[in-house]
Amino acid sequence: MLDYKTLVAKEIKQSLRLTLQVLPLIVCGILISAAISALLPPGMVMKFGGSEAGVQGILIGGAIGMFVPGEPFLGLPIAAGLAKAGAGYGGLVAFISSWALFSVTLYPAEVAFLGWRFVLLRSLVNLFIPLLAGFIAYLIV
């Protein structure tokens, strides 16, 4: 017979352990978001990535997203900081799509498990998705 009190206590301990592991990442993400919105001049963000930047903002957002490490505690706060600094929806959608599909931290594991051929194929198939998604978001907004 299972001892539910012991099982619940074990799960609570694991949850607390996980919370303590993730908490520093969340705090760092919040600080990064605040730093980006505070340090980037709004005029520069608006010029190169704002709504009026059009296709240029989408291209820049997509390019930047490729070089952000894959952790959500880093990528999403960067996107939030860019949004606070004045980035447009098209560029932000391209950034997040590119970050999710092409993050530099994804490739080593993907090559190790699936091989170069698969990685190249997946990359080619997904190549235009961030730009297309950013352009659609730009048109909608």
TACOR-V888077 format. One record per helix or strand of 2 or more residues. SS is the DSSP state (2 for helix, 1 for strand). FROM is the first residue (numbers start at 0). TO is the last residue. If there is no record, write none. Layout:
ss->{SS/SS}
from->{FROM/FROM}
to->{TO/TO}
This chain:
ss->{2/2/2/2/2/2/2/2/2}
from->{3/41/50/54/71/88/103/115/128}
to->{38/48/52/65/83/101/113/125/139}
